[in-house]
Amino acid sequence: MRRPSSSPLFLAAVAALALHGCQDAARPLSPTATMSAASAEPAPLVPRIIAPQTTDPNIDWIPPFNPSIPPAIQSNNHYVWLDPSRESNGKLFVFMPGTGGFPRGNQLVQQEAARLGYHVIGLMYQNNVGAGRCTGSPDPDCSRNMDLEIIDGVARSGIVDVSPANSIDNRLAKLLRYLDAQYPNERWSGFLKNGAPRWSRITVSGHSQGAGHAVLIGKIRRVHRVVMFSGPVFARVPGEPDAWVVSSGLTPAAKYFALMHQRDHFAAGLLPNIRALNLEDFGDPVAPELSEPPYGGTHILITDLEPTGGYATPNPHRSTAPDAWTPLGPDGTPLLRDAWRYLLGGWQLDEDDDHDDDDDEDDDRRSGNLGSQP
């Protein structure tokens, strides 16, 4: 049964997390809380770094240099990961960075997905315009139209200008085709159907703006899982979710999972969106550093771990996934590693709710607003 968007239990849990965060911010974490995911030091993984233009010469958007992001993590390339020591789980993990971000700057979470058996793609896409551009807009469909244009390249928004070639759909499809052609024994073709992404086998994920794209893709296509890091942050009307977030979608709510920081300066937009997705129906939020997987089965994790670089804004917002700000242990292990693995399905078997192959075509027909497939 759906809880109201102002669920007292949800608000009480957030307040409790704030209290625990103040009391335990300096508390040392137990080894089982952060290190139980692997019993031995994992072998280093090496990504394939692929320029989008290599997969399609019509892809012509190149991100400008962003002075707010360390130069060492900027790169206009896709990052592709596969752990040869792991048996494949038959799923693809697609990670989309936030506004002005790069796959190169989010390698740690991508590596953990690969170690769970995912084929992994850190997708470079046109992310030069932030979701905040819709704040205060009189158009109730502002963020939806903006995101849809970024996803499929069909002109809908006056805020962004994304061509079909530069869309998420085309970039992902062309990369998958390229990988299938270059590495046929790695089974990348399993994530394609008629040349387009086979969404029922794909976990879509992202940070901040990228999380918003993942949510909308989950609304208009039936995907394997949606994982949100510090997003979505849409807040056309402060304190209220955008209408499309509230609306029903093709991916059931049980497949959505979220991680945010207690001190995120975008919390006013994050919390209403999480409530609108009905994630509190699966349990109250849990602080991962004060608990252990499977965290009571919750779909909402709210951390108060100190980001690398301290609590100053915007570090908490960035700390849930980007490498430069996510908290690390003395040996360099991400302190959120168990939380990431839980969100990605590492503590449960969910193969029983996989969709039949025909579902991909049925979902395309039902969505009615996808635009042309690449």
Secondary structure, 3 states (H helix, E strand, C coil): CCCCCCCHHHHHHHHHHHHHHHHHCCCCCCHHHHHCCCCCCCCCCCCEEECHHHHCCCCCCCCCCCCCCCHHHCCCCEEEECCCCCCCCCCEEEEECCCCCCHHHHHHHHHHHHHCCCEEEECCCCCCCCHHHHCCCCCCCHHHHHHHHHHHCCCCCCCCCCCCCCCHHHHHHHHHHHHHHHCHHHCHHHHEECCEECHHHEEEEEECHHHHHHHHHHHHCCCCEEEEECCCCCCCCCCCCCHHHHCCCCCCHHHEEEEEECCCCCHHHHHHHHHHCCHHHHCCCECHHHCCCCHHHCCEEEECCCCCCCCCCCHHHHCCCCCCCCCECCCCCECCHHHHHHHCCCCCCCHHHCCCCHHHHHHHHHHCCCCCCC
